[in-house]
Amino acid sequence: MIVPKKKPTVDLATVRCQKCLDYGHYTYECKNKRKILIRDSRTKILNKNLTKPQSSSKDTVRSD
C-alpha cells in the first residue's frame, strides 16, 4: 500500500511577505504596494565600524 506524502502545513500568521512586510500571506499573493525601507548603505556601515576606536588588551605593550 502506498501512502501519499503530506505537505507540511505552515501557519500563515508566521509567514511574512517580503514585498509589503505584512504577515499572513506570501510575496506572490501580495496585492499591496512595496514598502520603502531607508537603511544605511553597506559602505556607510563598514566605515562606521572602521572609525570606532578599538581598545583591546592585546594592543598594550608592556616593557619590563
CYANA upper distance limits for C-alpha pairs under 8 A (distance plus 0.5 A):
 10 VAL  CA     14 THR  CA      8.42
 10 VAL  CA     15 VAL  CA      8.41
 11 ASP  CA     15 VAL  CA      7.54
 12 LEU  CA     23 TYR  CA      7.84
 12 LEU  CA     24 GLY  CA      5.22
 12 LEU  CA     25 HIS  CA      6.78
 13 ALA  CA     23 TYR  CA      6.44
 13 ALA  CA     24 GLY  CA      5.31
 14 THR  CA     23 TYR  CA      7.01
 14 THR  CA     24 GLY  CA      7.31
 15 VAL  CA     23 TYR  CA      6.05
 15 VAL  CA     24 GLY  CA      6.08
 15 VAL  CA     25 HIS  CA      6.73
 15 VAL  CA     26 TYR  CA      7.33
 16 ARG  CA     21 LEU  CA      6.47
 16 ARG  CA     22 ASP  CA      6.17
 16 ARG  CA     23 TYR  CA      4.81
 16 ARG  CA     24 GLY  CA      6.86
 16 ARG  CA     25 HIS  CA      7.04
 16 ARG  CA     26 TYR  CA      7.21
 17 CYS  CA     21 LEU  CA      5.43
 17 CYS  CA     22 ASP  CA      6.04
 17 CYS  CA     23 TYR  CA      6.60
 17 CYS  CA     24 GLY  CA      8.00
 17 CYS  CA     25 HIS  CA      6.42
 17 CYS  CA     26 TYR  CA      5.54
 17 CYS  CA     27 THR  CA      5.35
 17 CYS  CA     30 CYS  CA      7.79
 18 GLN  CA     22 ASP  CA      8.49
 18 GLN  CA     26 TYR  CA      8.16
 18 GLN  CA     27 THR  CA      6.22
 19 LYS  CA     27 THR  CA      6.40
 19 LYS  CA     30 CYS  CA      7.78
 19 LYS  CA     32 ASN  CA      8.44
 19 LYS  CA     33 LYS  CA      7.92
 19 LYS  CA     34 ARG  CA      5.58
 19 LYS  CA     35 LYS  CA      7.31
 20 CYS  CA     30 CYS  CA      8.00
 20 CYS  CA     32 ASN  CA      6.74
 20 CYS  CA     33 LYS  CA      6.74
 20 CYS  CA     34 ARG  CA      5.42
 20 CYS  CA     35 LYS  CA      5.75
 21 LEU  CA     35 LYS  CA      7.76
 25 HIS  CA     29 GLU  CA      6.84
 25 HIS  CA     30 CYS  CA      7.35
 26 TYR  CA     30 CYS  CA      7.01
 40 ASP  CA     44 LYS  CA      6.63
 40 ASP  CA     45 ILE  CA      7.03
 41 SER  CA     45 ILE  CA      6.90
 42 ARG  CA     46 LEU  CA      6.65
 43 THR  CA     47 ASN  CA      6.56
 44 LYS  CA     48 LYS  CA      6.71
 45 ILE  CA     49 ASN  CA      6.95
 46 LEU  CA     50 LEU  CA      6.82
 47 ASN  CA     51 THR  CA      6.77
 48 LYS  CA     52 LYS  CA      7.04
 55 SER  CA     59 ASP  CA      7.82
 56 SER  CA     60 THR  CA      7.96
